[in-house]
């Protein structure tokens, strides 16, 4: 077990920064580290801001670790080393400027220190780690101790947080914050980024309706969602689309074509809309649709292209259900449009609450937790929850497989976002 304390601060390359509290200079109660990993979403900077301001006012010093877990891999534990690319001191002035914006000013990566490929092992570690794939966790632990970090707050999805759980098992005090626009981290009803994702998906889908209607076409929109279909199902439930297909249920392409023709021919402007999760799979296909063969350090190949595939098939099948006449397609992958830009109101408020909840736990001496929302109430669960189960749409309860659309019944007692509970 690693012991983390302020002992390393005197030799730390960031120790030259003064610690300001009010009008005087004092020794900090301790040091809190923050990092963001995985994909960017709106709401990360408000979370960093909330943590930093609360921690500083409680008498702590705050270190921002850059580029997710990569910052702790690449950091050089030498007082003479230049580590400005890997860590930075966080102050109110810094986080207040960034707190109103999207993305993450600490930057992010998909680095996983337990499966680091040889080309990504930094030069100062190559004498210790020379395998094709390396577990450099010991070096990460040494860097945390050198920095004197008393508690680490990683903000990320299930991949980022699965490594946080590993560090927790190694004795690192961890309080984690869930972030992913797919909303698929198990243990919480809500993850930072989901509301903005849904808001943008609805807005952009409605904008694209003008083109689909002008040309009397099908509108096929691909949205994020590797394993879970929340980001396709909820916008459809809100009226953005006529149909949706999700990863939890392999769909029949002929069934979809027939339904799309039916919807189009009933619409005054002669168009119909389907939202497709990137992880959706046509019944009979053995695999998902990928952009290429390369996988990241968590073993994930980049998804993309199911919308293109479905568009071509719908165009070809449409005459069968439309009296022999083909229907053309407007095909759009929303991609990063729904995860870029400023956060909406919910993704400004929830990160603030999550950040303060994380500090509440740290001040109580409670770590090894994931902050969460359950039944509309802020809470926390053991961090082990993120690796125990996968959070998916309950198909029998929320998805009508014969109609390829949400079910609109039994809303009493459901959470605000309806389908997002993992209970």
N, C-alpha and C positions, 0 to 999 in steps of 0.2 A: 504493500500500500504506500502510495506517495503522500508525503506530508507537504501541504501547501500553506505557506505563511508569507509574511512580509519580509522574511529574512533576506531574500534575494534582491530587494529593492535597492539597497545601497550600491550594489554592483551593476544594477541594471542600466542599459544604455538610455532608458527613458527617465532615469531617476533625477536627471538634471532639471526636469520640469518642476517648477514650484507647485505645491499643493495649496490652493487658496480656499479658505472657508470663511465667508463673511469678509471682514476687513483685516483679519490676521492670518498668519501662516501657521498651520498646525500639522502635526503628524497625522496621517490618515488612520482611521479605524482598521482599514484593510484595503485590499485592491479587488475590484470586480472587473472581469473580462467579458467582452461582448463580441460575438461573431455572427455572421449571416452566411448560410450555405445553401447550395442548390440554386434553383431558378429565382430570379428576382420577381417581386410582386409589389404593388402599392401597399404601403403600410409598414414596411420595414424601418424606414427612417423615423416615423412617429414612435415606433417601439424603442428604437435606440435612444431617441430623445427622452422618452419617459423614464427609461432605466437610468440614464446618465444624470438627469436633473434630480431625480429622487435620491440616487446614490450619493451625489455630491452634497446634497443638503443634509443627508444623514451622516456625513463625515467620512465617506469613502473616496478613494481615488478610482478612476475608471480608465481602463485601457481598451481601445478598439483594436481587434485583431482583423487584419485585412485579408480579403479573398478566402474567407471561410477557414476550413481546416488547413488550407495551404499556408496560411500565415504562420501557423504553429509548426509546420513541417520545415519551412524555409528559414525561419528565425535562427540566427546565429548567436548562441549563448556566450558572447564575448563582450566585455564592456567597451572594447575598442571598435566593435563591428557597427556598421551602418545598417540599422534595421528599420529605417523609415518606410520602406516598402512593405513591411510586415506588421508593424504595430504603430499605433498613434495614441497620444494622450487625448482624451475627450473632455471638453469643457462645455459650459452652457452656451458660449458664443458659437462653438462649432456645431452643436446639435440643434440649436434653435434655427440656424440658417437652413439646415438640411431637413428638419422635422416636418416641413410643409410640402415636401417633394416626394415623388415616387422613387422606385428603385432602392438601392442601398449605397450610401456614400462610402461604406466600408468595403464595398465590392464583394464579389462572391465567386465561388468555384464549385466544381463537383469532385474535388479532391477527397479521397478516402485514405487516411494514413495507414489503415490496416491492409490495404491492397495497392500499394504504390508501385507503379511500373518503374523499371530501372531508369529510363530516360528522365523521369521526374524527380529522382532522388537528388537533392541539392549536393553541390560539390563537397561541402564540408562533412557530409554523411556517407560518402561513397566508400570510405574505407571500412565502414561498419555494415553497410547494406549493399550487397552485390548480386543478389538474386534477380531473376527476371521480374518477379513480383515480390514486394517487401512489406513487412509489417513494421513500421517505424514508430509504433506507439511509445516505446521507451524514450525515444528522442522527444516526442511531444510532451511526455510527462516531465522530462528534464527541463524543457523550455517553460512549461507552466510554473515549475518551482523556481527557476531563475527569475522569472518575471514577478514572483511573489503573489500570484493570483490566489485569492482566498475563496472565490466562487466564480464559476464560469456560467454565462448565460448564452447558450447557442440558440439561434433562431433559424428554424428550417423545417423541412418536410421529413418524411419517414426515413429517407436515406441519411440526411444530416444527423437526425436525432438517433438513428440506430448506432452511429459511432459515439454520440454523446452518452448513450446507455453503456457502451463499452468502457468509456472513461469513468463513468460512475462505478462500474464494477472494479475498476482499478483504484478507487478511492478518491477520485476527484469530486469535489462538491459541485454538483450540477443542478441548475434549475433551468429547464428548457421551455421555449415558447414555440407553439406550432404555427407553421407558415406553409401554405400551399394553396394555389387557386383551385386545385382539384378538390380541396376540402376532404382529403382521404386519410388524414392522420388519425389513427385509432386512439380513443381516449378523450376526445373532445367533440362537441357538436359543431364547433367553428374553428377555422384556421384563418390567420391573417391573409388577405388577398382575395378571398372567395367572393365577398360582396362586390368589390370593384370588377372582378371578372364577370360575374353575372350581369351587373349593370351595363358593362361595355358590350357583352354579347347581345343583350336585348337591344341596346341602342344601334349597334352596327347592323344587326339583322333587319331592324325596321328601316334603316337607311337603304339597305340593298333591295328591299321590296320594290322600290321605285323602278329599278332596272328590270327586275324580274317581271313586274306587272306591265311595264312598257313593251316588253317583247313577248309576253304570254309564255313564260318559261318556268321550268322547275328552278327553284333556288336551293342549292346544296351548299351547306356551310359546315366546315370542319372546325371543331373546337378542341381544346385540350381535354385530357382525361385518359390516362394510360390504363388504369385498372377500374376506375370508378366513374360513373356517368353523371355525377351531380351537376357538372358545369354544362351539360346538354339538357338534362331533364328539368332542372329548375327554370331556366329561361323558357323552355317549351311550356311548362306549367303556367308561367306568367304571360303566355300569349305570343311569344316571339316566333313560334313555329307551329306548323300543323302536326308534324311527326318528329320523333327523334329516335336514334338508335344508339345504344350504350354498350359498354364492354361486358356488362353482366349477362347479356342475353344475345347470343349469335342470331342474326336476323336473316330472314328469307328475302332475297333481293326481288323476287317476283312479287311477293306480298307487298313490299315497299313500293314497287312500281305501280301496282294496282291502286294502292291507297293514295299515292301522289297524284295519279290521274284523276281519281275520284275527287280529291280536294280541289285540284285545279279547275275542273269543269263545273264545280259548284261556286267558285269564287267569281264575283263580278268582273275582276280584272284578269281572270284566266291565268293565275299562277298559284303555286303551292310551295311550301317551305319545309325543309327537313334539316335538323341539326344532327351532326354526326360526331360522336366522340372519336378522338384519334385512335383509341384502343378498341374501337368496335370491330367486329369480325363477322363476315358473311358466313352463314351456315354452310358447312362443308369445307371451308378453308382451314388448313391446319395451323396457320400462323397469322400473326398480326401484319399490318402493312408498315414497312420500315423505309426510311430514306436511304439507308446504306447498311453495311455490315459492321461498322466500327461500334464498339460498346464502350460506355464510360466505366469508371472504377467501381461502380455499383452493379455492373453487369447489364446495364440497360442500353439497348440500341435505340437510336433516335427514331421515334415514330413520325409518320407523316405520309400522306398519299391516299388514305382510304377515301377521302372526299373525291379525289380525281377518279379513283376506280369506280366508285358508286355512280358518279356523274356519267361516265361512259356507258355503264350498264343500264342506267335508267333511260338514257337516250335510245339505246338499242331496243329495250323492252317496251318502250312507250307505245309503239303502234299496236301491240297486241291488246292493249286495254283502251285504245283511243281511236277505234274504227279505222285502223291502218295508218293513221297520221302520226308522224314523229313529233315529239316535243323536245325542243332544245333546252339547254341547261345554262344557268348562271352559276358558276362554281367558284367558291371563295374559301380560302383557309384563313381564319382570323389570326391564328398564331399569336405573335407578340403584341398585336394591337390591344389585346384584352389584359395584358400584364404590364403595360408601359403607362407612363404618365402619372398624374397625381392620384392619391387615394380618394375614394368617396367618403361620405360621412362615417359610415360604419367602420371602414378601414382606417379611419383617424381615431375613432373613439375606442374600439376594441384593443388596438395596440397600446394605447395609453393605459388602459386597465390591466392588460396582460403584463406590461412592464412594471407597474406598481405592485401587482400581485406577486411577481417574481421577487421584488425587493421585500415585500411583507414576509415571504418565506425565508429569505436569507437573514433578515433581521431576527427572525424567530429561531434561527439555527437549523432550519429544515431544508434539506437538499435531497437530490435524487427524485425530483418531482417534475412533472409536466403541467404547466398552467393550462386551464381548460375552461370551457363553458358546458354546463349540463343543465337542461331544462330551464334555460334562460338565466342561470345563476353562475357567477364566477367561482371557480373551484380549482383543485389540482388533483392529479392522480400520480401513482408511481410511474417513473419514466420507463419502466419495463413494459408498460402498456403499448408503446409504439412498435415493439417487435413481437408482440404476442398474437395480434390478429391484423387482418386487412379490413379496412372500413369500406364497405360497398353499399350500393343501393339495394334495399330489400325489394327484389323484383315482385314477389307475390303481393306485397303491400302497396307499392307505389308505381308499378309499371304494368300497363296493359299490353301483354305480349301479342294479342290478336290484333290490336289496333296500333301498336308501335307508338304509344303516347302515354303520358302520365295518367294515373287514376286520380279522380277528383272526389274522393269520399273520405269520411271519418277524419276530419281535421281537428276535432276537439282534443286538446291535450298535446298537440304536436308543437315542436319548437318553431321559432319565428321563420326559419328557413325550411320548414316542413319536412324535408327528406334527409336532413343532415345529422340526425341523432344516430349514435352507434349502439344504442341500447336495444 
